[in-house]
Amino acid sequence: MRPRLRAIVLALGAPLAAIALALAAGAGFIALIGESPAAVYGLMAHEALATGYGIGQTLFRATPLLFTGLAVALAFRAGLFNIGVESQMLLGGMGAALVGAHAGLPAPLLLPASLIAAAVAGALWGAVPGVLKARTGAHEVIVTIMLNFIAFSLVSWLGRRVFETATVRTAAIDGAAMLPRLDTLAPALRGSPANLSLAIGLLLAALVGWLLFRTRLGYDLRAFGSSPGAAAYGGVDPGAATITAMALSGAVAGLGGANFVLGYKGFFELGFTGGAGFLGIAVALLGRNHPLGVLIAALFFGALGYGGLVANQRVPRELVDVLEALVILFAISAQAMFERLARRWA
């Protein structure tokens, strides 16, 4: 088999096999509780993909996963495992909300400033583990996990004192900082919370792809991720590559907060991330750390999330959690299997 064709089979085969195996295992669970797998899956697919409101909900749920998946994938490409995407998105949403509510800028500048604040907040929080790894050798997995706890606790502690509300939330942002809803452009999506942050995510996916595969910086990051020793021998500064990759990853994650804060609620609220940062790891894994793959995987998980919500009348809501876990498990297993097959074909 030709190398290019083999690469395509490897790229598509493992994710599709993981999804098929997860759905098959999920069908077994559905049958055990006395329901028809075909009927349940049919209901999920129809509500998530065949109605205007359902498509809007799918896009809304896929949008933060697109940002977090891109953030995780970007770090992966540099050989780094960013587990702190959840807290980077949290602080990005906080930064966007504070600027949107209190900056007092003219209308044309307020939305760009809010988006920049989200990216900067995420980048600064993402750069911390990068600096610690580059300067002290601290493992980014441990540091980012600890920074998640620090960010959640810090925002909660400060929020209850600054905003003095029962739930930690900021004041409403200025209307000029709000992202338009997609149903104003596509009436078929009427009522759904999908907003223009999806377009920002699509643009960001294109930019990440261009950065990784069309620039010298992207080449250096990928070379460092593939072989740090060889990359250093070729002139790549390991410390600079580590800090840059983690800061860029954090900036992408921080921008993900715009979906909820600037496009939906109009204010920051503690817990708005809802685990999207951690699910972004599954999105990046299923998408093979490629921007296009991440986009498709985000749409799949978005449809699965909303489909599971509407199917809750027939099956437990936890079924979606089981399916997501099975997809991750089978994605890892299928990847190893297809890599062995590729080596045999070679």
KEVEX-745972 format. One record per residue: x, y, z negated of N, C-alpha, C, O in turn; residue in one letter. Coordinates in steps of 0.001 Angstrom, whole numbers, padded with zeros to 6 digits, always signed. Layout:
REM KEVEX-745972
XYZXYZXYZXYZa
...
This chain:
REM KEVEX-745972
+000846-001194+000000+000000+000000+000000+000883+001247+000000+001879+001313-000721m
+000506+002242+000823+001289+003459+000902+001292+004187-000437+000317+004127-001186r
+002411+004885-000739+002502+005566-002042+001375+006563-002284+000847+006645-003392p
+000998+007334-001235-000058+008334-001433-001400+007668-001729-002139+008101-002614r
-001705+006606-000974-002954+005898-001207-002953+005243-002579-003979+005206-003258l
-001806+004730-002982-001697+004111-004298-001941+005144-005401-002582+004853-006411r
-001417+006354-005187-001622+007407-006178-003097+007794-006275-003599+008061-007366a
-003791+007824-005132-005215+008167-005140-006018+007092-005875-006904+007399-006673i
-005692+005823-005589-006389+004731-006276-006169+004808-007777-007093+004582-008559v
-004948+005127-008178-004641+005236-009612-005381+006410-010236-005889+006309-011353l
-005442+007543-009501-006075+008740-010047-007582+008568-010197-008164+009044-011172a
-008221+007891-009240-009667+007744-009269-010124+006466-009954-011166+006438-010608l
-009333+005406-009799-009770+004100-010301-009904+004046-011806-010906+003549-012320g
-008907+004552-012526-008921+004454-013989-010090+005229-014604-010796+004662-015439a
-010339+006513-014234-011481+007214-014825-012823+006574-014479-013691+006446-015343p
-012997+006171-013219-014268+005556-012829-014481+004233-013554-015595+003924-013976l
-013411+003453-013700-013525+002189-014428-013871+002437-015890-014664+001701-016477a
-013274+003481-016484-013555+003798-017889-015023+004177-018073-015666+003731-019024a
-015552+004996-017168-016957+005410-017271-017875+004208-017090-018835+004035-017840i
-017576+003373-016087-018423+002207-015830-018432+001252-017015-019486+000744-017398a
-017262+001007-017597-017183+000096-018737-017898+000684-019957-018563-000036-020701l
-017754+002004-020154-018420+002635-021290-019939+002570-021144-020646+002282-022110a
-020440+002834-019942-021882+002763-019719-022394+001334-019866-023498+001111-020364l
-021590+000372-019433-022000-001025-019578-022066-001421-021046-023009-002087-021472a
-021060-001010-021821-021082-001310-023253-022240-000578-023940-022901-001130-024820a
-022478+000689-023520-023600+001429-024081-024935+000775-023776-025853+000805-024595g
-025039+000176-022577-026270-000535-022219-026533-001686-023178-027681-001981-023511a
-025458-002333-023617-025613-003408-024592-026189-002903-025902-027062-003543-026488g
-025700-001744-026370-026225-001163-027608-027696-000775-027446-028505-000988-028349f
-028033-000207-026290-029423+000201-026049-030342-001022-026062-031431-000987-026635i
-029885-002106-025422-030695-003328-025385-030883-003904-026783-031933-004470-027088a
-029863-003762-027636-029956-004307-028989-031041-003629-029819-031601-004246-030725l
-031342-002365-029519-032384-001675-030293-033740-001780-029598-034699-001113-029986i
-033809-002617-028573-035092-002906-027958-035533-001959-026866-036708-001955-026499g
-034626-001152-026332-034964-000234-025255-034372-000722-023933-033469-001558-023921e
-034878-000203-022839-034381-000555-021515-033212+000347-021153-033390+001563-021071s
-032008-000211-020931-030864+000628-020539-031139+001427-019277-030769+002598-019195p
-031790+000807-018280-032079+001514-017032-032996+002704-017275-032795+003774-016701a
-034000+002520-018123-034937+003610-018404-034254+004746-019169-034480+005920-018876a
-033422+004393-020148-032741+005416-020939-031748+006184-020083-031731+007415-020103v
-030915+005464-019327-029945+006140-018467-030651+006948-017375-030191+008027-017002y
-031757+006430-016871-032517+007171-015874-033072+008467-016429-033043+009499-015758g
-033585+008418-017674-034091+009618-018321-032976+010644-018526-033165+011834-018271l
-031811+010176-018989-030688+011074-019217-030247+011743-017916-030025+012953-017880m
-030123+010951-016848-029674+011500-015570-030699+012483-015003-030328+013531-014473a
-031979+012151-015111-033007+013031-014551-033034+014364-015277-033055+015417-014641h
-033032+014329-016608-033145+015568-017367-031895+016441-017242-031994+017667-017279e
-030730+015824-017094-029484+016587-017047-029118+017053-015647-028410+018048-015494a
-029588+016348-014623-029104+016628-013272-030198+016897-012253-029893+017315-011136l
-031449+016674-012592-032515+016775-011592-033519+017881-011882-034491+018026-011141a
-033318+018654-012922-034189+019796-013211-033329+021044-013327-032170+020972-013736t
-033901+022192-012965-033131+023425-013018-032647+023742-014421-031483+024087-014622g
-033548+023624-015395-033154+023909-016778-032096+022912-017252-031144+023293-017933y
-032262+021636-016892-031289+020625-017292-029930+020868-016683-028912+020694-017353g
-029890+021270-015415-028609+021577-014775-027943+022755-015486-026732+022752-015705i
-028742+023763-015843-028191+024893-016572-027624+024483-017922-026558+024952-018321g
-028338+023604-018627-027840+023115-019913-026553+022300-019725-025623+022407-020524q
-026508+021496-018677-025296+020723-018397-024113+021640-018134-023016+021414-018646t
-024340+022686-017328-023267+023636-017035-022828+024372-018297-021638+024609-018504l
-023807+024735-019149-023482+025438-020390-022620+024569-021304-021642+025042-021883f
-022992+023301-021427-022234+022401-022293-020885+022026-021689-019939+021726-022417r
-020794+022042-020365-019530+021699-019711-018524+022841-019765-017317+022610-019699a
-019015+024075-019887-018118+025238-019801-017042+025254-020877-015868+025376-020528t
-017366+025137-022178-016278+025125-023168-015355+023930-023004-014165+024022-023304p
-015893+022801-022528-015054+021624-022311-014077+021845-021160-012979+021289-021155l
-014482+022658-020188-013566+022994-019096-012371+023770-019641-011228+023490-019279l
-012633+024743-020510-011540+025533-021098-010650+024656-021984-009426+024681-021851f
-011250+023897-022871-010440+023097-023792-009704+021980-023059-008566+021660-023401t
-010349+021384-022048-009669+020358-021267-008468+020912-020530-007414+020278-020486g
-008624+022109-019942-007491+022753-019267-006368+023067-020252-005189+022901-019938l
-006748+023524-021451-005735+023857-022462-004933+022620-022854-003705+022661-022920a
-005637+021523-023112-004952+020290-023492-004099+019770-022332-002966+019333-022537v
-004648+019819-021109-003924+019314-019947-002657+020116-019681-001621+019551-019330a
-002741+021432-019849-001568+022269-019608-000439+021906-020564+000720+021802-020161l
-000781+021716-021819+000236+021315-022796+000753+019912-022496+001952+019658-022601a
-000151+018993-022120+000256+017630-021774+001298+017627-020661+002270+016872-020710f
+001090+018465-019673+002005+018515-018534+003419+018887-018968+004394+018514-018315r
+003526+019626-020074+004830+019993-020607+005304+019016-021672+006280+019281-022374a
+004610+017881-021793+005021+016873-022768+004630+017204-024191+005230+016680-025130g
+003633+018063-024375+003215+018501-025705+001763+018117-025943+000957+018106-025013l
+001434+017804-027184+000090+017354-027546-000537+018423-028428-000264+018487-029627f
-001371+019256-027836-001985+020364-028558-003294+019906-029195-004325+019840-028525n
-003250+019591-030484-004444+019190-031227-005137+020409-031836-006191+020281-032459i
-004546+021584-031653-005086+022781-032281-006010+023590-031395-006281+024753-031695g
-006502+023006-030306-007362+023741-029382-008633+024231-030078-009138+025310-029765v
-009144+023445-031014-010362+023836-031729-010170+025160-032467-011016+026050-032372e
-009064+025298-033202-008840+026534-033952-008455+027685-033030-008771+028838-033326s
-007784+027400-031929-007434+028455-030972-008681+029028-030318-008769+030234-030089q
-009653+028159-030013-010925+028636-029482-011682+029436-030540-012300+030454-030229m
-011632+028976-031783-012312+029666-032873-011808+031090-033013-012602+032029-033082l
-010481+031258-033057-009908+032589-033225-010088+033430-031967-010222+034651-032049l
-010092+032781-030804-010369+033519-029584-011770+034104-029595-011970+035252-029198g
-012743+033317-030049-014104+033825-030168-014197+034956-031169-014924+035923-030944g
-013466+034851-032280-013454+035910-033281-012864+037198-032698-013407+038284-032898m
-011739+037063-031972-011120+038239-031360-012044+038916-030369-012147+040143-030351g
-012725+038120-029535-013651+038684-028555-014803+039401-029243-015220+040473-028803a
-015320+038819-030318-016453+039416-031018-016064+040724-031704-016824+041692-031654a
-014905+040768-032335-014482+041980-033033-014268+043133-032063-014680+044262-032330l
-013622+042846-030939-013411+043906-029945-014739+044322-029330-015001+045511-029150v
-015580+043337-029005-016867+043652-028395-017780+044459-029300-018600+045242-028822g
-017640+044273-030614-018529+044968-031550-017974+046291-032050-018740+047200-032371a
-016650+046412-032120-016087+047562-032834-015087+048386-032036-014646+049426-032527h
-014709+047976-030833-013672+048712-030106-014152+050071-029638-013366+051017-029584a
-015421+050186-029302-015955+051468-028861-015409+051938-027526-015324+053142-027283g
-015041+051019-026669-014490+051374-025363-015614+051670-024369-016750+051249-024583l
-015308+052392-023281-016318+052606-022233-016794+051284-021651-016068+050290-021673p
-018012+051275-021134-018629+050042-020646-017768+049264-019658-017677+048045-019797a
-017125+049892-018663-016349+049094-017703-015140+048396-018321-014637+047419-017766p
-014668+048895-019475-013458+048347-020084-013748+047366-021210-012873+046588-021590l
-014955+047391-021745-015224+046630-022956-015188+045125-022726-014599+044398-023525l
-015805+044642-021650-015793+043207-021376-014388+042696-021079-013985+041693-021669l
-013608+043346-020178-012227+042883-019976-011407+042901-021263-010611+041995-021508p
-011602+043942-022091-010848+044022-023343-011222+042875-024275-010356+042325-024956a
-012487+042513-024314-012929+041402-025169-012334+040089-024696-011912+039271-025514s
-012293+039877-023393-011702+038659-022851-010193+038609-023133-009648+037561-023478l
-009538+039755-022978-008099+039812-023266-007848+039518-024747-006895+038818-025089i
-008697+040050-025618-008542+039788-027049-008682+038307-027351-007943+037771-028178a
-009623+037636-026689-009801+036201-026895-008555+035442-026463-008099+034544-027170a
-007999+035799-025303-006806+035116-024808-005601+035376-025703-004824+034462-025979a
-005442+036608-026155-004292+036959-026997-004379+036250-028349-003379+035729-028844v
-005572+036229-028945-005728+035551-030231-005395+034072-030115-004692+033523-030963a
-005898+033423-029066-005595+032010-028864-004125+031779-028580-003537+030812-029066g
-003521+032676-027784-002109+032522-027438-001215+032661-028666-000270+031890-028839a
-001509+033639-029515-000695+033835-030720-000793+032626-031655+000209+032181-032216l
-002012+032101-031815-002172+030939-032690-001540+029699-032053-001016+028841-032763w
-001585+029598-030736-000945+028474-030070+000564+028571-030063+001253+027551-030053g
+001091+029801-030067+002542+029976-030034+003201+029560-031341+004379+029204-031353a
+002450+029602-032447+003037+029268-033758+003633+027862-033766+004806+027717-034108v
+002876+026812-033402+003503+025483-033368+004597+025377-032322+005535+024597-032487p
+004491+026160-031232+005557+026151-030239+006864+026682-030805+007929+026107-030582g
+006772+027791-031545+007968+028377-032163+008550+027434-033214+009765+027247-033279v
+007687+026841-034034+008167+025933-035079+008836+024705-034475+009843+024225-034994l
+008284+024202-033391+008902+023042-032750+010236+023420-032113+011216+022682-032217k
+010262+024588-031446+011484+025012-030761+012598+025353-031738+013770+025095-031463a
+012234+025935-032883+013262+026421-033814+013614+025406-034902+014759+025358-035353r
+012649+024601-035324+012914+023687-036445+012722+022216-036091+013103+021341-036868t
+012139+021935-034936+011878+020550-034565+010593+019996-035149+010328+018801-035020g
+009780+020838-035793+008513+020375-036369+007612+019832-035267+007482+020447-034209a
+006988+018680-035511+006166+018049-034476+004883+018839-034274+004198+019188-035235h
+004563+019120-033003+003408+019967-032711+002086+019327-033124+001130+020044-033422e
+002006+018002-033150+000758+017355-033542+000432+017668-035005-000686+018068-035329v
+001419+017483-035877+001206+017751-037301+000910+019225-037528-000006+019568-038275i
+001683+020099-036886+001516+021535-037109+000151+022011-036626-000521+022770-037324v
-000265+021576-035443-001556+022036-034921-002725+021505-035749-003723+022202-035929t
-002608+020283-036250-003663+019760-037123-003774+020618-038386-004876+020976-038803i
-002639+020942-038986-002661+021776-040186-003178+023178-039885-003884+023767-040705m
-002832+023722-038710-003294+025058-038356-004804+025089-038134-005438+026128-038320l
-005382+023959-037737-006842+023896-037637-007485+024172-038991-008395+024994-039099n
-007011+023485-040016-007551+023686-041363-007335+025119-041833-008223+025725-042433f
-006145+025658-041556-005839+027020-041987-006776+028020-041308-007303+028924-041957i
-006979+027853-040000-007839+028793-039264-009273+028735-039761-009889+029778-039980a
-009816+027540-039943-011195+027415-040412-011360+028043-041795-012314+028780-042043f
-010424+027745-042688-010521+028271-044054-010310+029780-044083-010996+030494-044814s
-009361+030262-043287-009078+031699-043270-010275+032492-042754-010663+033500-043344l
-010856+032029-041647-012005+032727-041084-013183+032681-042058-013894+033673-042221v
-013388+031541-042697-014484+031419-043657-014277+032348-044852-015209+033030-045277s
-013060+032374-045392-012770+033200-046556-012885+034680-046228-013511+035437-046969w
-012278+035095-045112-012335+036501-044726-013750+036902-044339-014220+037987-044679l
-014419+036003-043619-015745+036342-043132-016731+036605-044251-017532+037536-044164g
-016686+035807-045294-017644+035977-046383-017391+037266-047165-018271+037754-047873r
-016198+037803-047031-015894+039050-047736-016084+040267-046831-016520+041328-047278r
-015753+040096-045567-015869+041233-044647-017307+041430-044190-017785+042562-044122v
-017999+040340-043878-019327+040471-043291-020443+040318-044325-021571+040752-044091f
-020130+039700-045471-021067+039600-046582-022427+039043-046151-023470+039617-046464e
-022403+037945-045445-023634+037276-045033-023599+035838-045508-022537+035299-045817t
-024765+035225-045564-024825+033838-046022-024053+032918-045091-023379+031989-045536a
-024157+033183-043801-023357+032445-042824-022320+033395-042255-022595+034578-042054t
-021121+032873-041995-020043+033721-041508-020312+034072-040051-020173+033228-039166v
-020698+035321-039806-020925+035797-038453-020637+037288-038400-020784+038002-039391r
-020225+037743-037224-019902+039150-037046-021154+039933-036672-022228+039370-036458t
-020984+041235-036602-022061+042070-036075-022249+041770-034590-021343+041256-033933a
-023421+042093-034072-023700+041873-032654-022771+042739-031802-022506+043893-032138a
-022286+042179-030713-021381+042915-029838-022184+043888-028974-023394+043739-028805i
-021495+044871-028442-022126+045831-027541-022612+045108-026288-021947+044193-025800d
-023749+045508-025776-024314+044867-024593-023394+044917-023397-023467+044056-022520g
-022513+045930-023346-021592+046049-022214-020547+044947-022213-019902+044707-021192a
-020371+044273-023346-019385+043191-023428-019986+041826-023140-019270+040825-023124a
-021300+041773-022912-021959+040492-022674-021744+040021-021236-021757+040816-020296m
-021548+038717-021092-021444+038103-019770-022852+037809-019250-023679+037299-020006l
-023147+038111-017997-024493+037868-017457-024846+036380-017454-023978+035523-017292p
-026118+036096-017634-026616+034726-017535-026693+034317-016066-026944+035151-015196r
-026478+033041-015798-026533+032555-014426-027950+032546-013873-028140+032576-012657l
-028953+032506-014755-030324+032467-014231-030742+033793-013618-031771+033865-012946d
-029949+034857-013841-030225+036112-013141-029800+036027-011679-030311+036756-010829t
-028856+035124-011396-028399+034911-010026-029067+033715-009380-029284+033698-008169l
-029394+032711-010187-030049+031497-009697-031307+031270-010519-031238+030641-011575a
-032454+031763-010065-033700+031645-010849-034069+030219-011211-034792+030000-012183p
-033587+029237-010445-033918+027847-010753-033390+027428-012118-033904+026481-012714a
-032367+028123-012623-031784+027793-013927-032481+028552-015058-031970+028592-016178l
-033623+029146-014783-034292+030037-015731-034452+029401-017117-034913+028269-017262r
-034053+030177-018121-034198+029721-019497-032971+029040-020062-032855+028890-021278g
-032064+028629-019217-030860+027941-019709-029819+028974-020136-029815+030092-019621s
-028933+028613-021073-027940+029571-021557-026670+029641-020717-025725+030329-021104p
-026620+028954-019584-025427+029003-018732-025138+030445-018339-026057+031199-018019a
-023870+030829-018362-023508+032216-018114-022230+032304-017287-021666+031290-016875n
-021789+033525-017056-020693+033769-016122-019348+033277-016648-018365+033294-015908l
-019276+032842-017894-018022+032262-018366-017670+030999-017583-016502+030616-017525s
-018668+030346-016980-018386+029203-016113-017539+029635-014923-016596+028937-014550l
-017866+030783-014322-017069+031292-013206-015648+031610-013655-014689+031377-012920a
-015521+032148-014872-014181+032420-015407-013413+031112-015569-012221+031047-015271i
-014101+030066-016044-013461+028763-016200-013018+028183-014869-011935+027607-014771g
-013852+028333-013840-013475+027830-012513-012259+028584-011973-011338+027987-011414l
-012275+029896-012149-011118+030686-011726-009870+030278-012494-008784+030179-011924l
-010030+030042-013782-008905+029639-014611-008369+028272-014183-007158+028055-014192l
-009261+027348-013808-008823+026039-013324-007959+026193-012074-006933+025529-011929a
-008394+027085-011168-007598+027336-009966-006246+027949-010314-005229+027587-009723a
-006233+028874-011270-004982+029516-011674-004039+028523-012345-002833+028551-012104l
-004587+027643-013189-003746+026631-013842-003162+025683-012802-001989+025317-012886v
-003978+025277-011812-003466+024431-010744-002370+025118-009954-001351+024507-009633g
-002582+026406-009637-001545+027162-008919-000278+027277-009758+000830+027096-009253w
-000447+027578-011033+000713+027720-011916+001514+026432-011993+002740+026452-011884l
+000823+025307-012183+001524+024039-012395+002187+023512-011127+003277+022944-011181l
+001528+023702-009986+001982+023020-008774+002503+023939-007678+002918+023468-006619f
+002486+025262-007926+002932+026179-006879+003908+027232-007379+004276+028127-006618r
+004337+027157-008630+005259+028163-009157+006476+027497-009793+006450+026322-010159t
+007523+028273-009912+008744+027779-010548+008496+027477-012025+008993+026480-012549r
+007735+028330-012689+007436+028088-014106+006704+026765-014277+007033+025979-015165l
+005703+026515-013423+004978+025258-013511+005858+024060-013260+005722+023030-013920g
+006765+024190-012301+007699+023095-012030+008584+022839-013242+008833+021690-013607y
+009056+023918-013863+009904+023763-015050+009134+023074-016181+009673+022202-016864d
+007874+023471-016374+007080+022859-017441+006844+021380-017160+006954+020555-018067l
+006522+021035-015919+006278+019632-015592+007568+018811-015681+007553+017663-016123r
+008679+019414-015256+009958+018714-015365+010323+018480-016824+010821+017413-017185a
+010073+019484-017658+010358+019349-019083+009475+018272-019700+009922+017514-020560f
+008238+018206-019265+007339+017185-019794+007694+015790-019345+007492+014832-020091g
+008226+015654-018127+008593+014329-017612+009894+013827-018208+010011+012655-018565s
+010879+014721-018315+012183+014313-018845+012881+015533-019435+013555+016265-018710s
+012731+015764-020740+013325+016954-021351+014842+017049-021143+015380+018129-020898p
+015514+015907-021244+016965+015927-021075+017373+016339-019677+018253+017184-019509g
+016742+015749-018671+017066+016091-017288+016704+017539-016987+017434+018235-016282a
+015562+017993-017531+015156+019377-017296+016157+020345-017918+016500+021356-017305a
+016629+020046-019129+017621+020905-019769+018923+020912-018976+019576+021948-018852a
+019295+019760-018443+020504+019682-017615+020342+020525-016352+021313+021087-015846y
+019110+020610-015845+018845+021391-014642+018648+022874-014902+018386+023630-013968g
+018768+023302-016141+018696+024723-016434+017442+025192-017140+017282+026392-017362g
+016540+024278-017503+015320+024664-018211+015628+024814-019697+016194+023908-020310v
+015261+025941-020273+015453+026177-021705+014352+025436-022470+013185+025815-022369d
+014694+024385-023236+013656+023610-023933+012811+024452-024883+011592+024290-024938p
+013449+025347-025628+012707+026182-026565+011724+027102-025864+010572+027228-026278g
+012188+027748-024796+011313+028654-024049+010168+027893-023399+009037+028379-023372a
+010449+026702-022876+009396+025905-022242+008347+025486-023265+007152+025507-022968a
+008775+025108-024455+007850+024692-025506+006949+025838-025936+005730+025686-026014t
+007555+026986-026214+006771+028139-026670+005821+028620-025579+004661+028932-025850i
+006314+028679-024351+005481+029150-023237+004288+028235-023026+003161+028706-022877t
+004531+026927-023014+003439+025975-022774+002377+026057-023866+001183+026040-023569a
+002800+026147-025120+001829+026195-026209+001080+027527-026231-000110+027559-026544m
+001763+028623-025904+001092+029923-025869+000068+029977-024738-001046+030464-024932a
+000440+029479-023560-000498+029457-022436-001690+028549-022745-002833+028884-022436l
-001411+027406-023354-002487+026492-023731-003437+027167-024718-004656+027045-024595s
-002878+027880-025697-003708+028583-026670-004521+029699-026039-005660+029937-026441g
-003949+030393-025048-004675+031462-024372-005883+030910-023623-006963+031500-023659a
-005703+029788-022948-006817+029159-022228-007904+028737-023211-009091+028951-022965v
-007489+028136-024326-008470+027718-025335-009189+028918-025925-010402+028873-026130a
-008450+029998-026204-009073+031194-026767-010137+031778-025859-011174+032243-026333g
-009889+031760-024558-010879+032264-023608-012158+031429-023634-013229+031920-023278l
-012048+030170-024055-013226+029323-024131-014271+029837-025102-015448+029495-024989g
-013853+030653-026053-014812+031220-026997-015782+032195-026356-016814+032524-026940g
-015450+032665-025139-016326+033626-024467-017672+033013-024124-018672+033729-024063a
-017725+031714-023901-018975+031076-023507-020057+031292-024560-021189+031644-024229n
-019715+031084-025807-020693+031222-026895-020847+032676-027323-021966+033170-027463f
-019723+033363-027530-019756+034694-028139-020222+035754-027154-021114+036540-027472v
-019632+035788-025959-019941+036839-024993-021050+036455-024018-021674+037322-023406l
-021293+035154-023877-022269+034734-022894-023571+034206-023459-024555+034077-022730g
-023593+033892-024766-024779+033247-025324-025344+034009-026526-026379+034666-026420y
-024664+033917-027658-025215+034492-028888-025034+036006-028990-025911+036713-029486k
-023881+036497-028512-023606+037917-028681-022966+038261-030004-022891+039435-030365g
-022503+037265-030735-021770+037479-031978-020967+036213-032275-021237+035146-031723f
-019986+036348-033149-019198+035198-033592-019898+034554-034775-020408+035240-035662f
-019916+033215-034778-020499+032469-035889-019605+031283-036196-019228+030533-035295e
-019267+031112-037462-018390+030023-037851-019005+028682-037454-020182+028428-037708l
-018196+027830-036828-018657+026512-036407-019198+026471-034998-019714+025443-034561g
-019086+027602-034262-019663+027616-032917-018941+026665-031962-019510+026265-030946f
-017701+026299-032272-016944+025422-031365-017556+024030-031287-017509+023397-030233t
-018128+023545-032381-018860+022284-032359-018047+021080-031908-018606+020147-031331g
-016747+021078-032157-015920+019940-031772-015465+019966-030329-014882+018991-029854g
-015717+021064-029610-015322+021136-028199-013815+021034-028024-013340+020507-027018a
-013060+021535-029000-011607+021446-028896-011109+020020-028941-010197+019652-028201g
-011706+019211-029808-011290+017813-029904-011790+017012-028703-011082+016135-028208f
-013001+017305-028231-013524+016616-027061-012731+016995-025812-012702+016242-024839l
-012089+018159-025841-011237+018553-024722-010097+017574-024489-009608+017453-023365g
-009668+016876-025529-008629+015855-025359-009147+014735-024475-008439+014253-023590i
-010397+014319-024720-011004+013273-023888-011190+013759-022456-010996+012996-021509a
-011568+015036-022295-011755+015598-020962-010433+015590-020190-010393+015206-019021v
-009359+016013-020847-008055+016021-020187-007599+014606-019861-007035+014361-018795a
-007841+013684-020772-007439+012291-020552-008194+011693-019379-007594+011062-018509l
-009513+011887-019350-010313+011338-018260-009995+012035-016940-010051+011415-015879l
-009662+013318-017006-009333+014071-015804-007898+013953-015367-007470+014659-014454g
-007141+013075-015998-005747+012812-015602-004884+014078-015665-003912+014204-014919r
-005237+015015-016553-004450+016232-016758-004290+017054-015483-003301+017768-015315n
-005265+016949-014590-005262+017736-013358-006473+018675-013415-007551+018242-013822h
-006328+019939-013022-007452+020877-013129-008734+020394-012470-009813+020556-013040p
-008642+019803-011282-009846+019303-010621-010451+018148-011407-011669+018080-011576l
-009613+017247-011883-010099+016136-012695-010729+016613-013992-011734+016061-014439g
-010142+017635-014594-010693+018203-015831-012079+018785-015573-012984+018614-016390v
-012251+019469-014446-013558+020042-014103-014611+018947-013972-015708+019072-014515l
-014286+017885-013262-015250+016795-013072-015559+016121-014406-016715+015811-014696i
-014520+015893-015222-014730+015254-016522-015572+016141-017440-016407+015635-018190a
-015360+017464-017388-016150+018377-018215-017621+018319-017816-018500+018322-018677a
-017890+018266-016514-019280+018159-016051-019902+016841-016506-021074+016800-016882l
-019119+015771-016473-019635+014474-016916-020007+014515-018393-021095+014081-018771f
-019114+015032-019228-019402+015091-020658-020521+016096-020962-021287+015906-021907f
-020612+017161-020165-021713+018096-020345-023052+017448-020058-024012+017634-020806g
-023117+016681-018967-024354+015968-018636-024664+014904-019676-025823+014701-020038a
-023623+014221-020158-023817+013191-021174-024353+013813-022468-025232+013243-023115l
-023826+014975-022840-024265+015621-024070-025722+016050-024014-026485+015795-024946g
-026111+016706-022916-027513+017144-022836-028438+015960-022575-029538+015904-023124y
-028004+015011-021742-028827+013826-021503-029080+013049-022773-030180+012541-022988g
-028063+012954-023618-028247+012270-024895-029205+013004-025808-029927+012381-026586g
-029218+014337-025718-030125+015125-026549-031582+014854-026178-032429+014673-027052l
-031862+014828-024885-033253+014623-024472-033675+013161-024625-034861+012860-024761v
-032677+012244-024603-033003+010825-024775-033159+010445-026231-033426+009287-026555a
-032993+011422-027111-033073+011148-028545-034449+010640-028962-034597+010052-030033n
-035452+010865-028122-036789+010365-028421-036874+008849-028319-037807+008237-028838q
-035888+008242-027644-035925+006799-027434-034750+006074-028076-034882+004915-028472r
-033609+006736-028183-032419+006104-028772-031802+007069-029771-032035+008273-029670v
-031021+006581-030736-030373+007470-031704-029429+008449-031025-028795+008117-030024p
-029338+009653-031569-028445+010683-031043-026996+010220-031086-026181+010654-030272r
-026671+009345-032026-025293+008867-032161-024835+008051-030958-023644+007779-030802e
-025794+007658-030100-025407+006901-028907-024425+007698-028058-023490+007129-027496l
-024626+009004-027960-023719+009838-027174-022319+009802-027765-021337+009714-027028v
-022217+009869-029096-020908+009786-029742-020243+008450-029437-019037+008389-029197d
-021033+007384-029447-020486+006058-029126-019987+006032-027689-018897+005527-027420v
-020777+006573-026762-020372+006577-025355-019103+007395-025147-018216+006982-024400l
-019009+008549-025802-017809+009372-025671-016581+008629-026190-015521+008660-025566e
-016729+007966-027328-015606+007202-027879-015224+006052-026963-014039+005775-026773a
-016221+005377-026391-015935+004271-025483-015230+004747-024214-014336+004070-023705l
-015635+005917-023704-014963+006459-022525-013481+006687-022813-012625+006357-021991v
-013184+007250-023981-011780+007489-024349-011034+006163-024467-009935+006017-023931i
-011627+005203-025164-010984+003908-025359-010717+003227-024030-009609+002748-023787l
-011727+003180-023164-011570+002503-021884-010674+003283-020928-010006+002691-020080f
-010656+004611-021062-009765+005405-020215-008308+005057-020489-007504+004934-019565a
-007976+004899-021773-006605+004523-022128-006286+003121-021606-005222+002889-021032i
-007218+002195-021814-006990+000815-021383-006927+000710-019869-006042+000046-019329s
-007868+001363-019173-007894+001286-017715-006663+001935-017108-006152+001467-016091a
-006178+003018-017730-004990+003677-017210-003795+002718-017220-003065+002614-016234q
-003606+002025-018337-002498+001072-018420-002665-000056-017405-001691-000495-016793a
-003899-000523-017227-004144-001615-016288-003854-001185-014855-003202-001915-014109m
-004333-000008-014467-004126+000451-013101-002660+000788-012840-002189+000641-011712f
-001936+001234-013853-000513+001482-013671+000251+000188-013420+001189+000162-012624e
-000147-000880-014095+000475-002178-013833+000176-002649-012421+001051-003184-011740r
-001086-002448-011973-001438-002822-010613-000647-002007-009604-000223-002538-008578l
-000440-000711-009883+000304+000132-008963+001737-000330-008832+002297-000315-007736a
+002348-000749-009954+003719-001237-009893+003802-002531-009081+004776-002744-008359r
+002793-003395-009192+002785-004628-008405+002641-004327-006919+003313-004939-006088r
+001744-003362-006578+001571-002991-005171+002852-002394-004605+003167-002568-003427w
+003586-001687-005465+004821-001046-004990+005861-002081-004586+006959-001720-004163a
